[in-house]
Amino acid sequence: MSQAREQAIRAVKSVSRTVGRLTVGSRMVPGFLIVGAQRCGTTSLFKTLSQHPGVLPPAYHKGVHYFDTDYHRGMNWYLGHFPGTGKAEAVRQRLGVRGITGESSPYYMFHPLAGQRIAKDLPSVRLLVLLRDPVERAYSAHSHELARGYETESSFERALELEEERIAGEAERMVADPTYASHHLQHHAYLARGQYIEQLERLAALVGRDRLHVVDSDDFFADPRPAFDAVCDFLGLPRWADISFGKHNARSRSPMSGELRGLLEGHFAPYDERLADWWGRVPSWRR
């Protein structure tokens, strides 16, 4: 994309957000958030949901990142990203249910403060979580961060070795100083982000288990219709037949060694066991 085009897009987004802030009183409040996990299919689910005529996505951004990195901007800034309430009522006339809006910011699930901010500011919002094999998620995340320039270690093994040192004390520092943004916690927590049960238990304690819906990513991509219908049921949307399913934002990478995979599977085993108990089902990668 040319520099001139990028500047034009940024200008349009800026105007859109300004207009949004000025009309915040007539803006929709998000009814759902896709909160994670990173590299687990959140983009694909958001794009699929956005095809539903009852879903009105935000302008320009699938992820607003308000509750993690932009909370200082205030709720009016956040709501300015979403459609007007008139559009929601127009959906009601067509479908019999009011339209809903939402966004997808997969750092919300892992960020140490996002959950309590969501619980405070959006007391009725429903949270969607996608989970995949944490070994594959970690490997995919490293490729993703390396490609975006946020990771300097080209070796996945070396990045794993550095993780504990990199993220040590970062979550605690963020809690103590909400203005502090941790580069390491956001971009280098390859193992910690895959310890899903810790994050799910924290979210459930903050918002309530009934407001959390967990999707197994492998099941979603293998047979998307049942998983998508369950998401529609959870969000109070009518099931919709005219939906195109696809996989988005995937990255190719070389195979992982069997030895490293075995070590990582051993690391995640106790977390996956706790996850199965909490979820009430064995995740696909452990079947």
C-alpha positions in Angstrom: 0.0 0.0 0.0 1.4 3.4 -0.9 2.2 6.0 1.7 -0.4 8.4 0.2 -3.1 5.8 0.5 -2.1 4.9 4.1 -2.3 8.7 4.9 -5.7 9.0 3.3 -7.1 6.0 5.2 -5.8 7.4 8.5 -7.4 10.7 7.7 -10.8 9.1 7.0 -10.6 7.0 10.2 -9.8 10.1 12.2 -12.8 12.0 10.8 -15.0 8.9 11.4 -13.9 8.7 15.1 -14.4 12.5 15.5 -17.9 12.2 14.2 -18.5 9.2 16.4 -17.5 11.1 19.5 -19.8 13.9 18.6 -22.8 11.5 18.2 -21.9 9.2 21.0 -25.4 9.5 22.6 -26.9 7.7 19.6 -24.3 5.1 19.3 -24.7 1.4 19.9 -23.1 -0.2 22.9 -21.2 -3.5 22.0 -23.2 -6.6 22.7 -20.3 -9.0 22.2 -16.5 -9.0 22.3 -14.2 -11.6 20.8 -11.6 -11.4 23.6 -9.1 -14.1 22.5 -7.1 -16.1 22.3 -4.6 -14.6 19.9 -3.8 -16.7 16.8 -6.8 -18.9 17.5 -9.1 -17.9 14.6 -10.5 -14.6 16.1 -10.3 -12.9 12.7 -12.1 -15.7 11.0 -14.9 -15.8 13.5 -15.3 -12.0 13.3 -15.5 -12.0 9.5 -18.0 -14.8 9.7 -20.2 -13.1 12.3 -20.0 -9.8 10.3 -21.9 -11.6 7.4 -24.9 -12.1 9.7 -27.6 -9.4 8.9 -28.1 -9.0 12.7 -24.5 -8.0 13.3 -23.4 -4.4 12.7 -19.6 -4.3 13.0 -17.6 -1.2 13.9 -16.3 1.1 11.2 -12.8 0.3 9.9 -11.6 -1.7 12.9 -12.4 -5.3 13.7 -10.4 -4.7 16.9 -10.6 -1.3 18.8 -8.3 -2.4 21.6 -9.9 0.0 24.0 -9.9 -2.2 27.1 -6.2 -3.0 26.8 -4.1 -0.3 25.1 -6.4 2.6 24.6 -8.4 2.8 27.8 -7.1 6.2 28.6 -9.0 7.6 25.6 -12.3 7.3 27.4 -15.7 5.6 26.8 -16.9 8.3 24.4 -13.9 7.6 22.1 -14.7 3.9 22.3 -18.4 4.2 21.5 -17.6 6.5 18.6 -16.4 3.5 16.7 -19.8 1.8 16.6 -22.9 2.3 14.4 -25.9 4.4 15.4 -28.9 3.0 17.3 -31.1 3.6 14.3 -29.4 0.9 12.4 -30.1 -1.6 15.2 -33.8 -0.8 15.1 -33.8 -1.2 11.3 -32.5 -4.7 11.9 -35.3 -5.4 14.3 -37.9 -4.5 11.7 -36.3 -6.9 9.2 -35.3 -9.8 11.5 -37.5 -9.4 14.6 -34.5 -9.0 16.8 -32.5 -5.8 17.5 -29.1 -5.6 15.7 -26.0 -6.0 17.8 -22.5 -4.7 17.4 -19.1 -5.9 18.8 -15.4 -6.1 18.1 -12.5 -8.5 18.2 -9.4 -7.6 20.3 -7.6 -10.8 21.3 -5.3 -9.2 23.8 -8.4 -8.6 26.1 -8.3 -12.1 27.4 -4.7 -12.0 28.5 -4.3 -8.4 29.5 -4.3 -8.2 33.3 -6.7 -5.2 33.6 -9.0 -5.7 30.5 -11.4 -8.1 32.2 -12.3 -5.9 35.1 -12.6 -2.9 32.8 -15.0 -4.8 30.6 -17.0 -6.0 33.6 -17.3 -2.4 34.8 -18.1 -0.6 31.6 -20.1 -3.2 29.7 -22.0 -5.1 32.4 -24.2 -7.0 29.9 -21.7 -7.8 27.1 -21.2 -11.4 26.0 -17.6 -12.6 25.5 -16.5 -15.1 22.8 -13.3 -17.0 23.2 -11.6 -19.2 20.7 -9.0 -21.8 21.7 -6.6 -24.0 19.7 -3.8 -26.3 20.4 -1.6 -24.1 22.6 1.6 -25.6 21.1 0.5 -24.5 17.6 -0.8 -21.2 19.0 2.6 -20.4 20.5 4.5 -21.3 17.3 2.0 -19.3 15.2 2.4 -16.3 17.5 6.1 -16.3 17.2 5.9 -16.3 13.4 3.3 -13.5 13.6 5.3 -11.3 15.9 8.5 -11.9 13.9 6.8 -10.9 10.7 5.4 -7.7 12.3 8.8 -6.7 13.7 7.8 -7.1 17.4 10.1 -10.2 17.9 13.8 -9.9 17.4 14.6 -13.6 18.0 14.2 -15.6 14.8 14.6 -18.8 16.7 11.4 -20.0 18.3 13.4 -22.0 20.9 15.4 -19.0 21.9 12.2 -16.9 22.2 10.8 -19.5 24.5 14.0 -19.5 26.6 13.7 -15.7 27.0 10.0 -15.6 27.8 10.2 -16.0 31.6 12.8 -13.3 31.9 11.0 -11.0 29.5 7.6 -11.1 31.2 8.7 -11.4 34.8 6.8 -8.8 36.9 5.2 -7.2 33.9 1.6 -8.0 34.8 2.1 -6.8 38.3 3.7 -3.6 37.0 0.6 -3.0 34.8 -1.8 -3.5 37.7 0.2 -1.1 39.9 0.4 1.5 37.1 -2.5 1.2 34.6 -0.7 3.7 32.3 2.2 1.2 31.8 2.1 -0.8 28.6 4.2 -3.9 28.5 5.7 -4.7 25.1 6.9 -8.1 26.4 3.6 -9.2 27.8 1.7 -8.2 24.7 4.2 -9.7 22.1 6.4 -12.3 23.8 4.2 -14.4 26.1 4.1 -17.5 23.9 3.6 -20.0 26.7 1.7 -17.9 29.2 -1.0 -17.0 26.6 -1.6 -20.7 26.0 -2.3 -21.4 29.7 -5.9 -20.8 28.8 -7.5 -21.9 32.0 -5.9 -19.2 34.1 -7.4 -16.5 31.9 -10.8 -18.2 31.6 -11.1 -18.5 35.4 -10.2 -14.9 35.8 -12.8 -13.7 33.2 -15.5 -16.0 34.6 -15.0 -14.6 38.1 -15.3 -11.0 36.7 -18.2 -11.3 34.3 -19.9 -14.6 35.2 -19.5 -18.0 33.5 -22.9 -17.6 31.7 -21.5 -14.6 29.7 -18.6 -16.6 28.3 -18.8 -18.8 25.3 -15.8 -20.9 24.3 -15.3 -22.2 20.7 -12.8 -24.9 19.9 -11.0 -23.5 16.8 -10.2 -26.9 15.3 -13.8 -27.9 15.5 -14.9 -24.6 14.0 -12.6 -24.9 11.0 -13.3 -28.6 10.5 -17.1 -28.3 10.7 -18.1 -24.6 11.1 -21.8 -24.7 10.9 -22.6 -26.3 14.3 -20.1 -24.0 16.0 -21.4 -20.9 14.3 -25.0 -21.8 15.1 -24.0 -22.2 18.8 -22.5 -18.7 18.7 -25.7 -17.3 17.2 -27.7 -18.9 19.9 -25.4 -17.5 22.6 -25.7 -14.0 21.1 -29.5 -14.2 20.7 -29.3 -14.1 17.0 -31.4 -16.2 14.6 -29.5 -18.9 12.9 -28.6 -17.8 9.4 -28.0 -20.1 6.4 -26.4 -17.7 4.0 -22.9 -17.6 5.6 -19.6 -18.2 3.8 -17.0 -19.8 6.0 -13.2 -19.2 5.5 -9.9 -19.1 7.3 -8.3 -15.7 7.5 -5.0 -14.2 8.7 -3.1 -17.6 8.6 0.7 -17.7 8.2 2.8 -20.5 6.7 5.8 -21.7 8.6 8.2 -24.6 8.7 7.3 -27.7 10.7 8.2 -27.9 14.4 10.6 -30.6 15.6 9.0 -33.6 17.3 11.2 -33.1 20.3 10.2 -29.5 20.9 6.5 -30.4 20.3 6.8 -33.1 23.0 8.3 -30.7 25.5 5.6 -28.1 24.9 2.8 -30.7 25.1 4.2 -31.7 28.4 4.2 -28.1 29.6 0.6 -27.5 28.7 -0.7 -30.9 29.9 -1.7 -29.8 33.4 -3.3 -26.6 32.1 -5.3 -28.6 29.5 -6.5 -31.0 32.1 -7.9 -28.1 34.2 -9.4 -26.6 31.1 -11.2 -29.8 30.3 -12.7 -29.9 33.8 -13.8 -26.3 33.7 -15.1 -26.5 30.1 -16.9 -29.8 30.5 -15.3 -31.2 27.4 -11.9 -32.5 26.2 -10.3 -30.0 23.8 -9.7 -31.2 20.3 -5.9 -31.2 20.6 -6.2 -33.7 23.5 -8.7 -36.2 22.0 
